[in-house]
């Protein structure tokens, strides 16, 4: 059997792991995030095309006008990657989800069948946008990998879920983890209560999570701040140091 190349989602990336968690546990929130992500990606794509049109159209010296096409289409499947593998000998790696070769197809099917509060399914809603579940996961995951996406996601959680409810606390914990550069925790719900899922040789063990347990999984605000702004702080510090050394000359 020859190698095949498929689109896949890296679930070992923080934003993607959070997108998959919301899709599996909070269909309404996932669809709301998809709409926000789609709007953000469209805006980014329009800005890219504007830059290309304004800044990359020019005379190449021979009297002809050239146009440099974008490296990728910003309007389709952001956040997805390409994976080439031979299904007969090397299955898709465990850190990738795809609807090819059976790898991840069960998960994608379960997400598509997730029922919203309106009585429709995620698959029905995405179908109206002409988007697959995998493409939507990639779009939302890419968006949740940004501080802007994380801030909007946190606001959506506050609007959609009752304040101080176990679901709201759990969802905010997950957003905070990703904002700190960590993966979404393996938390699910049993009768509305969050439980931590651990895989063992004898099966999955579910440990109930109290508010204190959720707090233990939540990174500190300092960690989140440094993860989001640490690079800019370092640049500013280096700039200040350079200026101080210059003035001391």
VOPA-822520 format. One line per 8 residues: number of its first residue (from 0); their letters; for each residue x, y, z of C-alpha. Coordinates in steps of 0.001 Angstrom, whole numbers, plus 500000, padded with zeros to 6 digits. Layout:
NUM) a) X,Y,Z; ...
//
This chain:
0) xxxxxxxx) 500000,500000,500000; 501546,503347,499002; 502047,506304,501289; 499118,508659,501722; 499143,512344,502687; 496292,513608,504842; 495305,516694,506762; 495726,516219,510499
8) xxxxxxxx) 495445,518091,513784; 498316,518096,516286; 496617,517518,519610; 499879,517941,521532; 499706,521689,520857; 497947,523689,523619; 495415,525525,521442; 494457,522383,519541
16) xxxxxxxx) 494084,520346,522725; 491702,522979,524088; 489692,523094,520861; 489257,519305,521025; 488239,519514,524697; 485579,522175,524083; 484257,520286,521054; 483873,517110,523093
24) xxxxxxxx) 482424,518658,526265; 480789,521998,525393; 479351,521929,521831; 477664,525340,522140; 480875,527021,523258; 482868,525287,520544; 480530,526599,517842; 480660,530101,519330
32) xxxxxxxx) 484453,529914,519289; 484410,528654,515714; 482471,531741,514607; 484938,534006,516413; 487911,532102,514977; 486457,532222,511486; 485985,535996,511734; 489546,536441,513019
40) xxxxxxxx) 490992,534261,510266; 489002,536061,507582; 490254,539404,508891; 493821,538100,508921; 493420,536758,505393; 492049,540053,504098; 494939,541920,505723; 497433,539512,504115
48) xxxxxxxx) 495891,539969,500708; 495899,543724,501224; 499611,543700,502063; 500328,541548,499027; 498315,543797,496752; 499828,547033,498080; 503368,545978,498870; 504247,543133,496526
56) xxxxxxxx) 503009,544426,493241; 505800,546188,491464; 508139,546509,488533; 510694,543713,488330; 513040,545897,486284; 511953,544510,482954; 508804,546503,482648; 506481,543713,483813
64) xxxxxxxx) 504390,543611,486938; 504809,540605,489241; 502606,539313,492019; 503892,537175,494870; 501190,534714,495900; 500697,533875,499597; 502453,530743,500813; 499187,529329,502132
72) xxxxxxxx) 495520,530107,501825; 494513,531946,505031; 490830,531188,504483; 490911,527380,504608; 491779,524931,507386; 494125,527089,509475; 495918,525113,512169; 495976,521807,510283
80) xxxxxxxx) 499147,520068,509204; 499974,517551,506476; 501027,514052,507472; 502416,511420,505104; 502348,507797,506248; 501856,504229,505075; 498693,502833,506711; 499877,499252,506193
88) xxxxxxxx) 503119,499665,508130; 503081,502846,510206; 499794,504180,511521; 499306,507873,512058; 501186,509001,515208; 499131,509199,518388; 499608,512966,518625; 497684,513494,515356
96) xxxxxxxx) 493951,513318,514665; 492703,512726,511149; 489697,511170,509463; 492002,509039,507323; 492896,505426,507998; 490537,505275,510969; 492894,507383,513077; 490751,509814,515017
104) xxxxxxxx) 487660,509079,512922; 485743,507857,515983; 486503,511062,517857; 485594,513243,514880; 482333,511344,514489; 481470,511780,518172; 482167,515519,517923; 480011,515840,514805
112) xxxxxxxx) 477164,514150,516671; 477519,516405,519709; 474088,517913,520423; 473775,521641,521077; 471229,523346,523317; 469289,524255,520154; 468802,520555,519422; 471072,520490,516364
120) xxxxxxxx) 474489,518866,516153; 477949,520304,515635; 478082,518507,512289; 474825,520118,511138; 476003,523573,512183; 479418,523212,510545; 477788,521836,507400; 476032,525166,506938
128) xxxxxxxx) 479467,526811,506895; 480855,524214,504482; 483447,523220,507072; 484460,519745,508253; 484897,518911,511928; 488642,518528,511400; 488849,521920,509685; 486823,523558,512455
136) xxxxxxxx) 489068,522014,515121; 492120,523383,513330; 490576,526825,512995; 489534,527027,516643; 492813,525510,517833; 494874,528036,515896; 492778,530868,517337; 492980,529520,520902
144) xxxxxxxx) 496751,529477,520548; 496706,533302,520617; 496237,535560,523637; 493359,537307,521849; 491576,533985,521339; 492169,532953,524940; 490739,536225,526254; 487613,535933,524103
152) xxxxxxxx) 487220,532259,525060; 487345,533195,528741; 484637,535807,528166; 482460,533313,526286; 482757,530862,529185; 481616,533544,531640; 478614,534366,529447; 477543,530798,528648
160) xxxxxxxx) 478122,528933,531922; 476695,529761,535372; 479218,531616,537500; 481049,529429,540039; 479482,526260,538601; 481761,523205,538263; 481548,523480,534462; 482538,527172,534469
168) xxxxxxxx) 485433,526546,536861; 486621,523613,534766; 486436,525508,531476; 488287,528509,532938; 490948,526149,534307; 491456,524729,530816; 491718,528177,529210; 494195,529295,531877
176) xxxxxxxx) 496341,526209,531324; 496567,526885,527593; 497309,530571,528224; 500306,529347,530249; 501483,527172,527355; 500196,523895,528822; 497909,521287,527305; 494272,521047,528317
184) xxxxxxxx) 494003,518599,531212; 492282,515206,530662; 489101,516262,532459; 485652,514931,531652; 482297,515044,533423; 480440,512347,535338; 476885,513402,536225; 477889,517033,535762
192) xxxxxxxx) 480918,516845,538038; 484478,517208,536699; 486730,514167,537006; 490372,513701,536087; 490886,510765,533709; 494061,508708,534068; 494884,505774,531786; 496195,502715,533644
200) xxxxxxxx) 497058,499170,532491; 493696,497993,533817; 491644,500805,532271; 490819,504477,532795; 490553,505731,536368; 488389,508777,537065; 489280,510949,540060; 486626,513466,541207
208) xxxxxxxx) 487884,517044,541208; 486920,519463,543968; 487397,523236,543558; 490734,522760,545327; 491660,520031,542845; 490846,522323,539924; 492878,525099,541555; 495855,522742,541737
216) xxxxxxxx) 495622,522286,537961; 495408,526038,537316; 498692,527860,536593; 499367,531031,538544; 498520,534405,537025; 502248,535215,536961; 502931,532132,534824; 500161,533092,532408
224) xxxxxxxx) 501391,536690,532214; 504980,535667,531536; 503913,533168,528891; 501851,535790,527047; 504164,538775,527439; 507552,537355,528455; 509096,537873,525014; 508078,541530,524894
232) xxxxxxxx) 509311,542072,528444; 512673,540560,527484; 512895,542763,524375; 512037,545848,526410; 514602,544907,529062; 517323,544425,526446; 516387,547743,524880; 516594,549506,528245
240) xxxxxxxx) 519942,547870,528968; 521279,548944,525589; 520118,552517,526158; 521681,552585,529631; 525007,551350,528280; 524884,553916,525480; 524191,556787,527910; 527068,555692,530141
248) x) 529556,556126,527304
//
